[in-house]
């Protein structure tokens, strides 16, 4: 479905990505992880077609990405970026309905467009505030509406940059479980995540980036190895097992707790 081969990208003489290669199959969910500045969002911009690599090749559905016309591309893949600004006085439903615009380039609006939009809002748990002004929603609520917009687009490939941003743990799990179900239905899902354990729980494959290069690519248990994570993140980790059987990692950070001196104990007792 999506394949990157030997991608390189530089800006102002600084190389941001070098020799990036991986493949995402239909029916798979792949998470891209790595520390700040590793090149995760830059990679997503290349894969979406927003910018072109300096060298290397990206293929989507067996075709060079550069060969797609904008409308063709919009019908094949949908992109959720970190920068999501809506400056018009739209309600949540209208924002989600924007996902139908590529389809309306070719035909008139019909009831199915609205059914698809309502289903997308329902899938992300946003249908009950569909009539509220988008700007009045919390950050987490806006994130769920934005995700509904890309689902309403009905692509075959989802490219999601930190889709759990601003979400509480319950909605983080719900969003990634939804992504997992979509992959099982035949979609391709690529998501950038900071939470290593959420990536390990929901992904078929993980791509670990470090300083613009691929540090590892493979199944979660293979990638989330303590020695590898320590080399990338700069602190020790241990790996255990989640009840699901998936890997679970924890950083072994040293935490200093100030001792309570005797006079403080007396004061606290008073």
N, C-alpha and C positions, 0 to 999 in steps of 0.2 A: 504493500500500500504506500508506504513512505520510506524512502531510502536516502541516506546522506553518505557521500563518498568523498573523503579527503578534503573536507571543507576548510577553507582558510578565510579569515576576515580581519582586516586591520583598519584602524582609523588614526589619522594624524601620525603615521609612522609607528603606532603601537599595535602589536598583534593581540587581538582579543580572543580569537579562536584559531587553532592550528591542528590540522590533520584529524578532523572530527568525522568518524564513520560509525554508522549504526543502521539498523533496519527495524521498522515497526510494521507488523503484519495486521491485516484486518482481523478483528476479534481479540486484539491485545490492548492492554493498558500499560503504558510505559511512563515512568516518572523520572524526571531529570532533577538530580540533587547536586549539592555542592555548596561551599561557603560563599559569602558575599563576594562579588567580583569574579566568580569562576567562569562566567560567560553564559549563564542559563538563559536570561532574557534575550541576550544577543542571538543565541542559537534559535530561539523561538521566532525572532524577527526574520532570520534567514529562512526558516522552514515555512513561514507564512507567506513569503514572497515580498515582504515589506522592503527588504534590502537584498542585494545580490552579493553572493560570496566573491571574494577576489579570485579564488580558484576552487576547484572541486565541482561536484555535481549533486543536485537534489532531484529525485524523481518522485512524482506523485501518480499513483495508479499506472505505473509503467511509462509515464511520459515525463520529459524534462519539465521542471516547474516553470522555467522561463518561457515555455511554449504556450502556457495557458493565458487566454484573455481574461481580464478582470471578472467578467460575469461568470465565465466558466469556473474560475477559481472559487468564487463565492458560493457556487452550487456544490462544490466538492469538499471544501473545508471551511470551518468557522473558527474564529480566533477570539479569545478572551484575554485582553491585555491587563496589566496592572493599572494603566492610566485610563480611567473610565469617567469621562466628563460629559454630562448632559446639561446643556445650558438653556434648553427650551423648556417651557412649562408643561412638560408631558407627565401624564400619570404613569404608573408602573405598567399598566396594560399596553399603553402606546409605545413605551420603551421596548417591551418584549416583542411587540408586533413588528418592530424595525427588522427583526430577523427574517421576516417574510419578503422584504423588498427585492432580493435577488430573483425570487420566483415571479414577482409582479412586474418585472422587466419584460416578461414574455407573454403575459396574459392578464386578464382582468381579475380583480379581487373576487374571491368566492367564499362561501361559508366554511370550506375546509381550512382556509387560512386562519380563521378565527378559532376553529376547533384545535388546530395545531398549536396556536398561541396559548390557549387556555390549558391545554395538556402540558405544555412546557412550564407554565407557571405553577401548575399543580405538582409537577414532578420536583420542582425546586422548593416547594412549600411556600410559594409567594402568591398564590391565587387569592387568599383572603384579604390581601391589601392591594389588589390590582387597581382599584379606583383611587388610591391615594397618590398625591403629587410625588414624583420621584425624589425631588430635592428634600422632602420632609422625612424621608425614610432614614433609618439608621444605616451605618456603614454595612452591617451584616445583611440587612434587608435589601439594600441596593445591590450587594454582591449576588444575592439569589435572583433578583430581577435580571441582572446582567447575564447570569448563566442561562436563565430562561430565554433570553434573546438569542443566544447562540444555538440553543437547542431548537428553537422555533425555525431556525435556518435550515434544519434537516440536512446537515452535511453527512458525508461518510467519514470525515476525519475531524476530530476536535483537537485544537491546540489551546491549552489553558495555562495561563501564567498566574500561579498562586491562586487557584479558585477558592481556597479555604481562608483567604485573607479576610479579616474582620469577623469571622464566624466563631461562635462558641463551639465547644467540643461536640455537642449533639449535632449541630448543623454541619460541622466539618465531616463527621462520620457519614451523615446522610448524603452529602454532596458526593463524597468519594464512593460511597456504595452505589449511588446512581451512575457515576462514571463507570464503575465496574459492570453494572448491569448492561449499560449501553455497549460496552466492549463485548460482552457475552452475546449480544444481539447482532454482532458483526461490525460495529463501528470500530474505528481506530481512535484511541484516546492517548494523547501525549500531554502530560501535565507537569509543570514546574512546582516543586514542593520544597519547603524547608524542614518539615517534620519528617525525620528519618523513619519513625515507626509507622506513621500513616502511609508512607511510601512502601514500606515493607509489608504492611497488611493488605493493601489493595492492588498492588501492581503485579503484572506478569514479569516485567523486566524493569530494571533500574539502570539509568545511565548516570554515572558519577563523574562530574567535571571538577577539574582542579587547575587553576591558572590557565584556563582556556584550552585544556587538553582532556582527552578521555582518560580518566584514571581506571575506570572499570565499567563494564557493561555486561549484564547477565541477570540471572535470577536473583531475587532479593537475598537469599541466604549466602550466595556467592559474593555479592557486592558489599553487603553490610558486615564485613569482617573487621574486628576491632583494630588490628594492626593497620589496615588500609584506612580506616576512618581516622585513626590517630595521625597518620601521615598527612591527611588532607585537612583536618580540622584543628590539629595542634593540641589535642588533649586526649588522654586515654579513654577507651570505651571497654565495656564488657557486653557480650552477647548472651542472651538467654532465649527462652522460647515463650511466645504468646500461647494462650490456651488453644488457639486455632492451629498451632503447629508452625506458624510463621515466625521469622526471627524478630527479636525484640532487643534493642540496644540502649545502653544507658551510659552517659559520660561519667567518668570518675573524677569529678571536680572536687578540689579541696575546699571545704567550707570552714572558715574560722568563726567560731562562736566566742564572743568576748566573755571572759569569766566574770562572775559577779563577786566583787570584793566584799569582805565582811561588813563594812560600814553601809554598803548598798543594801545588803540583806536586811540590816536593822531598819533602814529607812523604808524599804518595801514593806516590812512587817508592820510599821506604823500606819 
